[in-house]
Amino acid sequence: MADVLGLYNYWVVIFLMMTGFYIVISRRNLIKKVIGLSIFQTSVFLLYITIGKVRGGTAPIVADGFEVYSNPLPSVLILTAIVVGVATASVALALVVRIREAYETIEEDEIFEQDR
């Protein structure tokens, strides 16, 4: 049982992932869906950062007295993913603004009714 509780960062990742997924599935408001996707994306970032950390590891700079090094690749990939995520969220919010101008609503049900 102590092993399961010791992996609290994975529990946080699972909680954030399921929260974001629930928001995307259950909400009909487009802005809430974009927020849910951002929460889901944040959980994936945390997962990759958690995987990249080595207990007792140091920065990958060769020096005397250090034998265990952490892999810097996950952190570099996450920095790139954060930039892409912010750009994607801004494009999604810009599309929501255009949808609001065209349909006068951001609720999915009302948009579908107007299209019929």
Number of C-alpha atoms within 10 A of each C-alpha: 5 6 7 9 10 10 10 11 13 17 13 14 20 16 14 20 21 16 17 23 18 15 19 22 11 11 14 15 16 21 18 17 20 20 16 24 21 20 20 23 19 19 22 18 19 17 18 16 17 15 12 15 16 12 9 10 13 15 12 13 9 11 8 6 6 13 11 14 16 16 16 13 12 18 17 11 13 18 13 11 16 14 10 12 17 12 12 14 16 13 12 16 16 12 13 18 16 13 16 15 11 11 14 12 16 20 17 12 11 13 16 10 8 8 7 5
